[in-house]
């Protein structure tokens, strides 16, 4: 039997073809080259990252930009920064890739590992390339092949050369030591990235890929996701699955609390990481950055209630809806620009003993007519006895419109700063007197904002909740002309001091 069709040779050709067609299979086969003493432990997320990235690079997705947010140790750099160039050169040796990292030694390390794969006996024997490395350009940061392809590596923030690339890859572009410098973030986000992003050979079809763990709410991923939200596909995979996670990928089938990679990162390891990383744990492992100086509000202290058929069960005690005082509070944004705060509406109630229930949060960048319609719809639903609207920004105009529509409205005048206004909410959380429905779909995003307060970029939901807490602290009975029937059915309220200090000192008690 000729050597060309021996079973061994046929199997070799099949493996080579499988590796060419599938990035995931290429990663499996090349693993022993870069990690000869470490067995490969495959996991569903590795397959998902490989498959999604392959579709992106093969131009089978509509968007030119792809963000992969995943925790350290998940093989993201091995897949993207190491495997991509050797894999692409098995099919298209003229492929040109630009690879950038916040740490230049890391960028050069991955460049060398990619070259190590290409020069390995396994690669040469499996794919039998008809090209070789160019003798005049075989440096760590830039090497070429004789078919016209090259791989360029540099640090993000460095001056971008005149080279152009088929695709651009950015791997953890922020330096953790510099991330809390506004000037540093601005240099990467607003100066380096626009220049680097334009270095595609084909601006119509070239692809950009970003992989990173989060470090700060305005790090590179935060910047592009906020300012270019419609231009990016996202694959966000958290170390621990969360309940009601709006960013959870459809192929992430874990239940809340299940771990990403228990074979390598069991709960004991994650617990140790949480102690070691402290405030950076949620950023690096959950992709939810919390800036330094936050932590005034602890959303995890909210307690759960069950709400069904008009009955609220809190701590084993049942309440009918009409046994609680219901109202909504709204913080109106000054702008609908992408970088502006949301308008936030908090719908909640005060228990007879002063505890606070946040039943629903609505938030978004809405024009004034849309905000007005939402508030009127809440009123017409009969859920609340009145609506409190902060008078700042567009609040006064909305208050006038709501009153003209017959809505009972209370003016919420901000006589203190946001931190002072949030003090009653802080007291209520710390004393276990704030409740939310179980399985509340809004909780994850609102909790993220609370955890960052007061140094986070956005505080609109916090402000709306803070107003609700102030209303609960003052045991409000505010009706207006449209609520006389409800008012007559209630006990007359006791005189209540209305100063901010008195509200705080009452500490939500009877």
C-alpha positions as CSV (number, residue, x, y, z in Angstrom):
1,X,0.0,0.0,0.0
2,X,1.5,3.4,-1.0
3,X,2.6,5.6,1.9
4,X,0.2,8.3,0.8
5,X,-2.8,6.2,1.6
6,X,-1.7,4.2,4.7
7,X,-4.1,4.3,7.6
8,X,-1.6,6.3,9.6
9,X,-1.3,8.9,6.9
10,X,-5.0,9.0,6.3
11,X,-5.5,9.7,10.1
12,X,-2.9,12.4,10.0
13,X,-4.6,14.1,7.1
14,X,-8.0,13.9,8.8
15,X,-6.6,15.5,12.0
16,X,-5.0,18.2,10.0
17,X,-8.2,18.9,8.1
18,X,-10.2,18.9,11.3
19,X,-7.8,21.4,12.9
20,X,-8.0,23.7,9.8
21,X,-11.8,23.7,9.9
22,X,-12.2,24.1,13.7
23,X,-10.3,26.5,16.0
24,X,-11.4,24.4,18.9
25,X,-9.8,21.3,17.4
26,X,-6.7,23.2,16.6
27,X,-6.4,24.4,20.3
28,X,-6.8,20.8,21.4
29,X,-4.2,19.5,19.1
30,X,-1.6,22.2,19.7
31,X,-1.9,22.2,23.5
32,X,1.0,19.8,24.1
33,X,3.4,22.2,22.2
34,X,2.9,25.1,24.7
35,X,2.0,23.1,27.8
36,X,3.8,19.7,27.6
37,X,3.6,19.0,31.3
38,X,0.0,20.2,31.9
39,X,-2.9,18.1,30.8
40,X,-5.6,20.0,29.0
41,X,-8.9,20.1,30.9
42,X,-11.6,20.9,28.4
43,X,-14.7,22.8,29.5
44,X,-17.9,24.0,27.8
45,X,-16.8,27.7,27.9
46,X,-13.6,26.9,25.9
47,X,-15.6,25.4,23.1
48,X,-18.0,28.3,23.2
49,X,-15.2,30.9,23.0
50,X,-13.5,29.1,20.1
51,X,-16.7,28.6,18.2
52,X,-17.9,32.2,18.6
53,X,-14.5,33.6,17.8
54,X,-14.3,31.4,14.7
55,X,-17.6,32.7,13.4
56,X,-16.4,36.3,14.0
57,X,-13.1,35.8,12.2
58,X,-14.8,34.0,9.3
59,X,-17.1,37.0,8.8
60,X,-20.2,35.0,9.7
61,X,-21.4,37.6,12.1
62,X,-22.9,41.0,11.2
63,X,-20.8,43.1,13.6
64,X,-17.2,43.9,13.1
65,X,-16.4,44.1,16.8
66,X,-16.5,41.2,19.3
67,X,-15.9,41.5,23.1
68,X,-15.2,38.4,25.2
69,X,-15.4,39.1,29.0
70,X,-14.3,36.2,31.1
71,X,-12.3,35.7,34.3
72,X,-8.5,35.0,34.6
73,X,-7.3,31.5,33.9
74,X,-10.0,30.7,31.4
75,X,-7.7,30.2,28.4
76,X,-8.9,33.4,26.6
77,X,-5.4,34.6,25.9
78,X,-4.3,31.2,24.8
79,X,-7.1,31.0,22.3
80,X,-7.0,34.5,21.0
81,X,-3.5,35.8,21.3
82,X,-1.6,32.5,20.8
83,X,-3.7,30.1,18.7
84,X,-5.3,32.5,16.1
85,X,-2.2,33.3,14.0
86,X,-0.9,29.7,13.6
87,X,-4.5,28.5,12.9
88,X,-5.2,31.2,10.3
89,X,-1.9,30.5,8.6
90,X,-3.0,26.9,8.0
91,X,-5.7,28.3,5.7
92,X,-4.4,31.7,4.7
93,X,-0.7,32.2,5.2
94,X,-1.0,35.8,3.9
95,X,-3.1,36.7,7.0
96,X,-1.9,39.7,8.9
97,X,-2.9,40.2,12.5
98,X,-2.2,43.0,15.0
99,X,-2.1,42.1,18.6
100,X,-2.1,44.6,21.5
101,X,-1.9,44.3,25.2
102,X,-1.7,46.6,28.2
103,X,1.5,44.8,29.3
104,X,4.2,44.7,26.6
105,X,6.0,41.7,28.1
106,X,2.8,39.7,28.0
107,X,2.2,40.8,24.3
108,X,5.7,39.6,23.4
109,X,5.3,36.4,25.4
110,X,2.2,35.4,23.5
111,X,3.9,36.4,20.3
112,X,6.7,34.0,21.0
113,X,4.3,31.2,22.0
114,X,2.5,31.6,18.7
115,X,5.9,31.4,16.8
116,X,6.8,28.3,18.9
117,X,3.7,26.5,17.7
118,X,4.4,27.4,14.1
119,X,8.0,26.2,14.3
120,X,7.1,23.0,16.2
121,X,7.5,19.5,14.7
122,X,3.8,18.9,15.2
123,X,2.8,22.0,13.2
124,X,5.3,21.4,10.4
125,X,4.5,17.7,10.0
126,X,0.7,18.1,10.4
127,X,0.2,21.0,8.0
128,X,3.3,20.8,5.8
129,X,3.4,24.6,5.1
130,X,4.9,25.6,1.7
131,X,6.1,28.8,3.2
132,X,8.7,29.7,5.9
133,X,9.6,32.6,8.2
134,X,11.0,35.6,6.4
135,X,14.8,35.8,7.1
136,X,14.8,39.6,7.2
137,X,11.9,39.9,9.7
138,X,11.7,37.4,12.5
139,X,11.7,39.5,15.7
140,X,9.7,38.9,18.8
141,X,7.3,41.7,18.2
142,X,7.0,41.4,14.4
143,X,7.6,38.3,12.3
144,X,6.6,37.6,8.7
145,X,6.4,34.6,6.5
146,X,7.3,34.2,2.9
147,X,3.7,34.1,1.8
148,X,3.1,37.7,2.8
149,X,1.5,37.2,6.3
150,X,2.8,38.7,9.5
151,X,2.0,38.9,13.2
152,X,2.6,42.3,15.0
153,X,2.6,42.6,18.8
154,X,2.8,45.8,20.9
155,X,1.4,47.4,24.0
156,X,-1.9,49.3,23.9
157,X,-1.1,53.0,24.4
158,X,2.0,52.8,22.3
159,X,2.3,54.7,19.0
160,X,0.6,52.7,16.3
161,X,2.9,52.1,13.3
162,X,2.0,52.5,9.6
163,X,1.2,48.8,9.4
164,X,-2.3,47.7,8.5
165,X,-4.0,44.4,9.5
166,X,-6.7,42.1,8.4
167,X,-7.8,41.9,12.0
168,X,-7.0,43.6,15.3
169,X,-6.8,41.9,18.7
170,X,-6.8,43.7,22.0
171,X,-6.0,41.5,25.1
172,X,-6.4,43.1,28.5
173,X,-5.4,46.6,27.3
174,X,-5.5,48.3,30.7
175,X,-2.6,48.1,33.1
176,X,-4.0,47.2,36.6
177,X,-1.4,49.5,38.2
178,X,-2.6,52.6,36.3
179,X,-6.3,51.9,36.0
180,X,-7.4,54.4,38.6
181,X,-5.7,57.2,36.8
182,X,-8.2,59.3,34.8
183,X,-5.5,60.5,32.5
184,X,-4.3,56.9,31.8
185,X,-7.8,55.7,31.0
186,X,-8.4,58.7,28.8
187,X,-5.2,58.1,26.9
188,X,-6.1,54.5,26.1
189,X,-9.8,55.1,25.4
190,X,-9.8,58.3,23.6
191,X,-6.4,58.6,22.1
192,X,-4.9,55.2,21.4
193,X,-8.0,53.2,20.5
194,X,-9.4,55.5,17.7
195,X,-5.9,55.4,16.1
196,X,-5.5,51.6,16.5
197,X,-9.0,50.8,15.4
198,X,-8.5,52.5,12.0
199,X,-5.5,50.3,11.2
200,X,-7.6,47.7,9.4
201,X,-6.6,46.9,5.8
202,X,-10.3,46.8,4.9
203,X,-12.4,49.1,7.0
204,X,-15.6,47.5,5.7
205,X,-14.9,43.9,6.6
206,X,-11.9,43.8,8.9
207,X,-12.6,42.5,12.4
208,X,-11.7,43.7,15.9
209,X,-11.6,41.4,18.9
210,X,-11.3,42.5,22.6
211,X,-10.7,40.1,25.4
212,X,-10.4,41.3,29.0
213,X,-11.3,40.9,32.6
214,X,-12.8,44.1,34.0
215,X,-10.9,46.5,36.3
216,X,-12.8,49.7,36.4
217,X,-16.3,50.8,35.2
218,X,-14.5,53.1,32.7
219,X,-11.8,50.7,31.6
220,X,-11.5,49.9,27.9
221,X,-14.4,47.4,27.8
222,X,-16.6,49.8,29.8
223,X,-15.7,52.6,27.4
224,X,-16.5,50.8,24.2
225,X,-19.6,49.1,25.5
226,X,-21.0,52.4,26.7
227,X,-20.0,54.5,23.7
228,X,-20.4,52.0,20.9
229,X,-23.0,49.6,22.3
230,X,-24.6,48.8,18.9
231,X,-21.3,48.0,17.2
232,X,-20.2,45.1,19.4
233,X,-21.1,41.5,19.8
234,X,-20.6,40.3,23.4
235,X,-19.8,37.1,25.1
236,X,-19.8,37.6,28.9
237,X,-19.2,34.6,31.1
238,X,-19.0,35.0,34.9
239,X,-17.2,32.8,37.3
240,X,-20.4,32.2,39.2
241,X,-23.8,32.3,37.4
242,X,-26.1,35.0,38.5
243,X,-29.9,35.2,38.8
244,X,-31.7,37.3,36.2
245,X,-28.5,38.1,34.4
246,X,-29.4,40.2,31.4
247,X,-26.0,39.7,29.8
248,X,-26.0,35.9,30.2
249,X,-25.3,34.2,26.9
250,X,-28.0,31.9,25.6
251,X,-25.5,29.0,25.5
252,X,-24.6,29.5,29.2
253,X,-27.0,26.9,30.6
254,X,-25.8,27.2,34.2
255,X,-28.3,27.7,37.1
256,X,-27.7,30.6,39.5
257,X,-24.8,29.8,41.8
258,X,-23.1,27.3,39.5
259,X,-19.4,27.8,38.8
260,X,-17.8,28.3,35.4
261,X,-14.8,25.9,35.7
262,X,-15.2,23.8,38.9
263,X,-12.5,21.4,37.9
264,X,-9.9,24.1,38.0
265,X,-11.6,26.8,40.1
266,X,-13.8,25.1,42.7
267,X,-15.6,27.3,45.3
268,X,-12.6,27.0,47.8
269,X,-10.3,28.6,45.2
270,X,-12.8,31.3,44.4
271,X,-13.3,32.0,48.1
272,X,-9.5,32.5,48.4
273,X,-9.5,34.8,45.4
274,X,-12.3,36.9,46.9
275,X,-10.1,37.4,50.0
276,X,-7.0,38.1,48.0
277,X,-8.6,40.4,45.4
278,X,-11.1,42.1,47.8
279,X,-13.0,44.8,45.9
280,X,-11.4,43.6,42.6
281,X,-13.0,40.2,42.8
282,X,-16.4,41.1,41.3
283,X,-14.6,43.0,38.5
284,X,-12.2,40.2,37.5
285,X,-14.5,37.2,38.1
286,X,-18.0,38.6,37.7
287,X,-17.2,41.3,35.1
288,X,-18.8,43.8,37.4
289,X,-16.2,46.4,38.4
290,X,-16.5,48.3,41.7
291,X,-14.4,51.5,42.0
292,X,-12.3,52.4,45.0
293,X,-14.3,54.3,47.6
294,X,-17.6,52.5,46.9
295,X,-19.4,50.2,49.3
296,X,-21.6,52.6,51.2
297,X,-24.7,50.7,50.1
298,X,-24.8,46.9,50.4
299,X,-27.5,45.6,48.0
300,X,-26.9,42.0,49.2
301,X,-28.6,42.9,52.4
302,X,-32.0,43.2,50.7
303,X,-34.4,40.6,51.9
304,X,-36.8,38.8,49.7
305,X,-40.6,38.7,49.7
306,X,-43.0,36.6,47.8
307,X,-45.8,38.6,45.9
308,X,-48.7,36.6,44.5
309,X,-52.4,37.2,44.0
310,X,-52.3,40.6,45.8
311,X,-50.6,39.1,48.9
312,X,-47.1,40.0,50.1
313,X,-45.3,37.5,52.3
314,X,-42.4,39.0,54.2
315,X,-40.6,37.0,57.0
316,X,-43.5,34.6,57.1
317,X,-46.1,37.3,57.6
318,X,-48.8,37.9,55.0
319,X,-49.9,41.4,54.0
320,X,-52.6,42.5,51.7
321,X,-51.5,45.2,49.2
322,X,-53.9,47.8,50.8
323,X,-52.2,47.3,54.1
324,X,-49.1,49.0,52.8
325,X,-48.6,52.6,51.6
326,X,-47.6,52.6,48.0
327,X,-45.8,55.3,46.0
328,X,-43.3,55.8,43.2
329,X,-40.3,58.1,43.2
330,X,-38.5,59.3,40.1
331,X,-35.1,60.8,39.3
332,X,-35.3,62.5,36.0
333,X,-32.1,62.6,33.8
334,X,-30.9,65.8,32.3
335,X,-30.0,64.3,29.0
336,X,-30.6,61.3,26.8
337,X,-27.0,61.2,25.6
338,X,-25.2,57.8,25.9
339,X,-22.9,59.1,28.6
340,X,-25.7,60.6,30.7
341,X,-27.5,59.0,33.6
342,X,-30.7,57.1,33.1
343,X,-34.1,58.3,34.2
344,X,-35.1,56.0,37.0
345,X,-38.5,55.2,38.6
346,X,-38.7,53.2,41.8
347,X,-42.1,51.7,42.7
348,X,-42.4,50.6,46.3
349,X,-44.2,50.6,49.6
350,X,-43.9,51.2,53.3
351,X,-44.9,48.4,55.6
352,X,-46.9,49.4,58.7
353,X,-43.8,49.2,60.9
354,X,-41.7,51.3,58.5
355,X,-39.9,48.7,56.5
356,X,-39.3,49.4,52.9
357,X,-40.3,47.3,49.8
358,X,-38.8,48.0,46.4
359,X,-41.2,46.2,44.1
360,X,-40.0,47.4,40.7
361,X,-37.3,49.6,39.1
362,X,-37.7,51.1,35.7
363,X,-34.8,52.9,34.1
364,X,-33.6,54.0,30.7
365,X,-32.5,56.9,28.6
366,X,-35.9,58.3,27.7
367,X,-37.1,61.5,26.1
368,X,-39.4,63.6,28.3
369,X,-42.7,62.5,26.6
370,X,-41.7,58.8,27.1
371,X,-40.9,59.5,30.8
372,X,-44.2,61.3,31.3
373,X,-46.2,58.5,29.7
374,X,-44.5,55.9,32.0
375,X,-45.4,57.9,35.1
376,X,-49.0,58.4,33.9
377,X,-49.3,54.7,33.2
378,X,-48.1,53.8,36.7
379,X,-50.7,56.2,38.1
380,X,-53.5,54.8,36.0
381,X,-52.6,51.3,37.0
382,X,-53.8,52.1,40.5
383,X,-50.6,50.7,42.1
384,X,-49.6,53.9,44.0
385,X,-51.2,56.6,46.1
386,X,-48.9,59.3,44.7
387,X,-45.7,59.8,42.7
388,X,-42.7,61.8,44.0
389,X,-40.6,63.5,41.3
390,X,-37.3,65.2,42.0
391,X,-37.5,68.8,40.9
392,X,-34.0,68.9,39.4
393,X,-33.4,68.8,35.6
394,X,-36.7,68.2,33.7
395,X,-38.5,67.4,36.9
396,X,-40.5,70.6,37.3
397,X,-41.9,70.4,33.8
398,X,-42.9,66.8,34.3
399,X,-44.5,67.6,37.6
400,X,-46.7,70.3,36.0
401,X,-47.7,67.9,33.2
402,X,-48.6,65.2,35.6
403,X,-50.7,67.4,37.7
404,X,-52.5,68.7,34.6
405,X,-53.3,65.0,33.9
406,X,-54.8,64.5,37.3
407,X,-51.9,62.6,38.9
408,X,-51.1,63.1,42.6
409,X,-47.6,64.3,42.6
410,X,-45.2,65.3,45.3
411,X,-42.2,67.6,44.7
412,X,-39.0,66.1,45.9
413,X,-36.6,68.9,46.6
414,X,-32.9,67.9,46.8
415,X,-31.7,70.1,49.7
416,X,-28.8,67.7,50.5
417,X,-26.2,66.1,48.2
418,X,-26.6,62.5,46.9
419,X,-24.5,60.9,49.6
420,X,-26.5,62.5,52.4
421,X,-29.8,61.7,50.7
422,X,-28.7,58.0,50.5
423,X,-28.1,57.8,54.2
424,X,-31.7,56.6,55.1
425,X,-31.3,53.9,52.4
426,X,-28.0,52.9,53.9
427,X,-29.5,52.7,57.4
428,X,-32.4,50.6,56.1
429,X,-30.1,48.2,54.3
430,X,-27.8,47.8,57.2
431,X,-30.6,47.1,59.6
432,X,-32.2,44.5,57.2
433,X,-35.3,46.6,56.6
434,X,-35.3,46.7,52.8
435,X,-37.1,44.1,50.8
436,X,-37.5,43.1,47.2
437,X,-39.5,40.5,45.3
438,X,-37.8,37.1,44.8
439,X,-36.5,36.7,41.3
440,X,-36.7,40.5,40.6
441,X,-35.4,40.9,37.0
442,X,-34.1,44.4,37.8
443,X,-32.0,43.4,40.8
444,X,-28.7,42.6,39.3
445,X,-28.2,45.9,37.5
446,X,-29.6,48.0,40.3
447,X,-27.4,46.1,42.8
448,X,-24.3,46.8,40.6
449,X,-25.1,50.5,40.7
450,X,-25.6,50.4,44.5
451,X,-22.4,48.6,45.0
452,X,-20.5,51.3,43.2
453,X,-22.1,54.2,44.9
454,X,-20.9,56.9,45.6
455,X,-18.0,56.8,43.3
456,X,-19.7,55.0,40.3
457,X,-20.4,56.8,37.1
458,X,-24.2,56.4,37.4
459,X,-26.4,56.8,40.4
460,X,-29.9,57.4,39.0
461,X,-31.4,54.1,40.4
462,X,-29.7,54.8,43.8
463,X,-31.2,58.3,43.8
464,X,-34.7,57.0,43.1
465,X,-34.4,54.3,45.8
466,X,-33.0,56.9,48.2
467,X,-36.0,59.1,47.7
468,X,-38.2,56.0,48.4
469,X,-36.3,55.4,51.7
470,X,-36.8,59.1,52.7
471,X,-40.5,58.8,52.1
472,X,-40.6,55.6,54.1
473,X,-38.6,57.3,56.9
474,X,-41.1,60.1,57.1
475,X,-44.1,57.8,57.1
476,X,-45.7,59.7,54.2
477,X,-49.4,60.4,53.7
478,X,-49.4,62.5,50.6
479,X,-52.5,62.4,48.4
480,X,-53.5,65.4,46.4
481,X,-56.9,65.9,44.8
482,X,-57.1,62.5,43.1
483,X,-56.8,60.4,46.2
484,X,-59.5,61.6,48.6
485,X,-61.2,58.2,48.8
486,X,-58.1,56.5,49.9
487,X,-57.2,59.3,52.3
488,X,-60.6,59.0,54.1
489,X,-60.1,55.3,54.7
490,X,-56.8,55.9,56.5
491,X,-56.0,56.9,60.1
492,X,-55.0,60.5,60.3
493,X,-51.2,60.7,60.3
494,X,-49.3,61.7,63.3
495,X,-47.4,65.0,63.1
496,X,-44.0,64.2,61.7
497,X,-40.9,66.5,61.7
498,X,-40.0,67.0,58.1
499,X,-36.3,68.0,58.4
500,X,-33.7,65.7,56.9
501,X,-32.0,65.1,60.2
502,X,-35.3,64.1,61.9
503,X,-36.0,61.7,59.1
504,X,-32.6,60.0,59.5
505,X,-32.9,59.9,63.3
506,X,-36.2,58.1,63.1
507,X,-34.3,55.2,61.6
508,X,-37.4,53.7,60.0
509,X,-39.0,52.8,63.3
510,X,-42.6,53.3,64.4
